[in-house]
Amino acid sequence: MTIEKLAREDIPAVAALERECFAQPWSERVLEVELQNPNALFWVAKQDGELAGYVGMHQVLDEGYIANVAVTQAYRRQGVATRLLEALLAYAQWQRMGFITLEVRESNRAAIALYEKMGFGQVGRRKRFYSDPEEDALLLTCFLGGQEGEANEDIGD
C-alpha cells in the first residue's frame, strides 16, 4: 500500500468515496479547490493503483484540523485508516505542530476506538453538529510535542 498526495486524477474516485461514506459528501469541485489550498494536506492510500482511502487535514500555524477520513468498503478493517493517520501524525510532528483535532459522530464507535488507539482523547462535544441524521459530534484531539497529556505516546504500537 502506498500513501501519496492527492492528485487531480484521484478526485473522481475520492468524490465517489465521499458519496459512499458521508451523508453530506464533498463534491469533485470542493476537492479540486482543496488541491489549490496552501493550508490543506490531502493524502490517498492506494493498493495496486486502486483507491483504498483518503485523509484530509487543514493546517493553521501549528494546529491541524482533520476534515475527512474515509476508507472504501473493500478495504475496511485492513489498517488503511491507521496508515493514513500515522502518516498525518508523522507529518505533524515533523512540522512541530502542537495538536491535531477532529470531530466524529458520537455513534461511530469504530472510528472513536481507532482515534483513541492513535492517541486522540475527547476534549469536547459539539451539540447537533451533524445532520441527516442529527447527532452530536465528539471533539477529539491528539496533543503533540510533549504538550499537556502526552496523548500520542502509543503512536506506532
C-alpha positions as CSV (number, residue, x, y, z in Angstrom):
1,M,0.0,0.0,0.0
2,T,1.2,3.5,-0.8
3,I,0.3,6.8,0.7
4,E,0.6,9.7,-1.6
5,K,-0.5,13.3,-2.1
6,L,-4.0,13.7,-3.6
7,A,-3.6,14.4,-7.3
8,R,-6.2,15.8,-9.8
9,E,-6.7,12.3,-11.3
10,D,-7.7,10.9,-7.9
11,I,-10.6,13.3,-7.5
12,P,-13.3,11.3,-9.2
13,A,-12.5,8.2,-7.0
14,V,-12.3,10.3,-3.8
15,A,-15.6,12.0,-4.6
16,A,-17.2,8.6,-5.1
17,L,-15.8,7.5,-1.8
18,E,-17.2,10.6,-0.2
19,R,-20.7,9.7,-1.5
20,E,-20.2,6.1,-0.2
21,C,-19.3,7.3,3.3
22,F,-20.9,10.6,4.2
23,A,-24.4,12.0,4.3
24,Q,-23.1,15.3,3.1
25,P,-20.3,14.4,0.7
26,W,-17.7,16.8,-0.7
27,S,-18.1,17.3,-4.4
28,E,-15.4,17.0,-7.1
29,R,-15.3,20.8,-7.2
30,V,-14.7,21.1,-3.5
31,L,-11.9,18.6,-3.7
32,E,-10.4,20.5,-6.6
33,V,-10.4,23.7,-4.5
34,E,-8.6,21.9,-1.8
35,L,-5.8,21.0,-4.2
36,Q,-5.1,24.7,-4.5
37,N,-5.4,25.5,-0.8
38,P,-1.9,26.0,0.6
39,N,-3.2,25.1,4.1
40,A,-4.7,21.8,3.1
41,L,-3.0,18.4,3.1
42,F,-4.9,15.6,1.5
43,W,-3.4,12.1,1.0
44,V,-4.7,9.0,-0.6
45,A,-4.0,5.4,0.2
46,K,-3.7,3.1,-2.8
47,Q,-3.4,-0.6,-3.2
48,D,-2.2,-1.7,-6.6
49,G,-3.2,1.7,-8.0
50,E,-6.8,1.4,-6.6
51,L,-8.0,3.9,-4.1
52,A,-8.3,2.4,-0.7
53,G,-8.9,5.5,1.4
54,Y,-8.0,9.1,2.0
55,V,-7.5,11.7,4.7
56,G,-7.6,15.5,4.6
57,M,-6.3,18.0,7.1
58,H,-6.1,21.8,7.3
59,Q,-3.1,23.3,9.0
60,V,-3.3,26.7,10.7
61,L,0.1,27.7,12.1
62,D,0.9,24.8,14.4
63,E,-2.6,23.4,14.6
64,G,-4.1,20.6,12.5
65,Y,-7.7,20.0,11.8
66,I,-8.7,16.7,10.2
67,A,-11.6,17.3,7.8
68,N,-12.1,13.8,6.4
69,V,-11.0,10.2,6.9
70,A,-12.6,7.6,4.6
71,V,-11.9,4.1,3.6
72,T,-13.6,2.1,0.8
73,Q,-15.8,-0.8,1.9
74,A,-13.5,-3.3,0.2
75,Y,-10.5,-2.1,2.3
76,R,-12.1,-1.5,5.7
77,R,-10.6,-3.3,8.7
78,Q,-7.3,-3.7,6.9
79,G,-5.3,-0.9,8.6
80,V,-5.8,1.7,5.9
81,A,-7.1,4.4,8.2
82,T,-4.4,3.6,10.7
83,R,-1.7,4.0,8.0
84,L,-3.2,7.4,6.8
85,L,-3.4,8.7,10.4
86,E,0.2,7.5,11.1
87,A,1.3,9.5,8.1
88,L,-0.5,12.6,9.2
89,L,0.8,12.3,12.8
90,A,4.4,11.9,11.5
91,Y,3.9,14.9,9.2
92,A,2.5,16.9,12.2
93,Q,5.5,16.0,14.4
94,W,7.9,16.9,11.6
95,Q,6.1,20.3,11.3
96,R,6.3,20.7,15.1
97,M,2.6,21.1,15.3
98,G,1.0,21.4,18.8
99,F,-2.0,19.3,18.2
100,I,-4.4,17.7,15.7
101,T,-8.1,17.7,16.3
102,L,-11.2,16.3,14.6
103,E,-14.9,15.8,15.0
104,V,-16.6,12.4,14.9
105,R,-20.2,11.3,15.3
106,E,-20.7,10.1,18.8
107,S,-22.3,6.8,17.5
108,N,-19.3,6.0,15.3
109,R,-17.7,3.6,17.9
110,A,-15.3,2.0,15.4
111,A,-13.8,5.4,14.4
112,I,-13.6,6.6,18.0
113,A,-11.8,3.4,19.0
114,L,-9.3,3.9,16.2
115,Y,-8.7,7.6,17.1
116,E,-8.2,6.7,20.8
117,K,-5.7,4.0,19.7
118,M,-3.9,6.7,17.7
119,G,-3.6,8.9,20.8
120,F,-6.7,11.1,20.4
121,G,-8.8,11.9,23.5
122,Q,-12.1,13.7,23.9
123,V,-11.8,17.4,24.7
124,G,-15.3,18.5,24.0
125,R,-18.7,17.9,22.3
126,R,-20.5,19.9,19.6
127,K,-24.2,19.7,20.1
128,R,-26.2,18.8,17.0
129,F,-23.1,19.2,14.8
130,Y,-24.2,16.6,12.3
131,S,-27.4,16.3,10.3
132,D,-29.0,13.5,8.3
133,P,-29.3,12.2,11.0
134,E,-28.9,14.9,13.6
135,E,-26.2,13.9,16.1
136,D,-23.7,15.4,18.4
137,A,-20.0,15.3,17.5
138,L,-17.3,14.4,19.9
139,L,-14.3,16.7,19.6
140,L,-11.1,14.6,19.8
141,T,-7.5,16.0,20.0
142,C,-4.1,14.4,19.9
143,F,-1.5,16.7,21.6
144,L,2.0,16.5,20.1
145,G,5.5,17.6,21.0
146,G,5.3,16.9,24.7
147,Q,2.3,19.1,25.4
148,E,-0.3,18.5,28.1
149,G,-1.4,14.9,28.4
150,E,1.2,13.3,26.1
151,A,-1.8,12.0,24.2
152,N,0.3,10.5,21.4
153,E,2.5,8.2,23.4
154,D,1.2,5.0,21.8
155,I,1.6,6.0,18.2
156,G,3.2,3.3,16.1
157,D,2.5,0.5,18.6
